[in-house]
Each structure stands twice: as structure tokens, then as C-alpha cells.
């Protein structure tokens, strides 16, 4: 996992609702991306979320704002990743 993917997972965790779902506009805003006006930002969101889905870190549940992974949920693996970064082990 690269740093960018990690930032996406942290953003999903930060903006998820009470049932664990996160929407593209909330995620993008949290990351400082403008997926409405910037094709580059939209592409970055699309590619990164597809990579995270293929890696088993998120489930893509529905289209939203014309994006394949517009509504997502962290999987157990994604949640474990985020929570391990929030509370690093003592060395």
C-alpha cells in the first residue's frame, strides 16, 4: 500500500456515516480533491478506489456523482489498516 492509498482509507474512515458508508463528495472534499471540475482529480479518485477495492480494503457499493466507487465501505482489512495507523505500537 502506498501513502496515497493510505490517505484515501483514512479519509473514508473520517467521513463514514453511522452505518459505515462514505460518499465520493465527502471523501474528495476531505482529501482536497475537486472531482466535479478537475478531470485529473476525478481520475485519481477513480483509479485509487479501484485499486483499494482490488486489494480488498474497500467495498464499492454504488455509483454516485458518476463515479464507479461513489459509495464505499471499509472492509475488515481496510478498517484494520486505518486503526493500526491511528494507534501505532510502542517500540
C-alpha positions in Angstrom: 0.0 0.0 0.0 1.4 3.4 -0.9 0.9 6.6 1.0 -1.8 7.9 -1.3 -3.9 4.8 -0.8 -3.4 5.1 2.9 -4.7 8.7 2.8 -7.8 7.6 0.9 -8.5 4.9 3.6 -8.1 7.4 6.4 -10.5 9.9 4.5 -13.1 7.1 4.1 -12.8 6.3 7.8 -13.1 10.0 8.8 -16.2 10.8 6.7 -18.1 7.5 7.0 -21.6 7.7 8.4 -23.1 5.8 11.3 -23.6 2.7 9.2 -20.0 2.8 7.8 -20.8 4.2 4.4 -18.8 7.1 2.7 -19.8 9.1 -0.3 -17.5 10.3 -3.0 -18.0 14.0 -2.5 -17.3 13.8 1.3 -14.2 11.7 0.6 -13.0 14.0 -2.1 -13.6 17.1 -0.1 -11.7 15.6 2.9 -8.8 14.9 0.6 -8.9 18.4 -1.1 -9.9 16.9 -4.4 -12.3 18.6 -6.8 -13.9 15.7 -8.7 -16.5 17.9 -10.3 -14.3 20.4 -12.1 -11.0 18.5 -12.3 -10.6 15.5 -14.6 -7.3 14.8 -13.0 -8.8 14.7 -9.5 -11.7 12.6 -10.8 -9.3 10.1 -12.4 -7.2 9.9 -9.3 -10.2 9.1 -7.2 -11.4 6.5 -9.6 -8.1 4.7 -10.0 -7.3 4.8 -6.3 -10.6 3.5 -5.2 -10.5 0.7 -7.8 -7.0 -0.3 -6.5 -8.3 -0.3 -3.0 -11.2 -2.5 -4.0 -8.9 -4.9 -5.8 -6.7 -5.0 -2.7 -9.6 -5.9 -0.5 -9.6 -2.7 1.5 -12.9 -1.3 0.5 -16.2 -2.5 -1.0 -17.7 -0.4 -3.8 -21.4 -0.4 -3.2 -22.9 2.0 -5.8 -22.3 4.7 -8.3 -22.6 8.3 -7.0 -21.7 11.5 -8.9 -20.9 9.4 -12.0 -18.1 7.5 -10.2 -18.0 3.7 -10.0 -16.9 3.7 -6.3 -19.1 6.6 -5.4 -20.4 5.0 -2.2 -17.9 2.8 -0.4 -17.4 0.9 2.9 -14.2 -0.2 4.5 -13.7 -3.9 4.7 -12.3 -5.6 7.8 -8.8 -5.3 6.2 -9.3 -1.6 5.5 -10.5 -0.9 9.0 -7.6 -2.8 10.5 -5.2 -0.8 8.3 -6.7 2.6 9.4 -6.9 1.6 13.1 -3.3 0.4 13.1 -2.1 3.7 11.8 -4.2 5.6 14.4 -2.6 3.8 17.3 1.0 2.8 16.4 2.5 0.1 18.6 5.1 1.3 21.2 8.6 0.4 20.4 
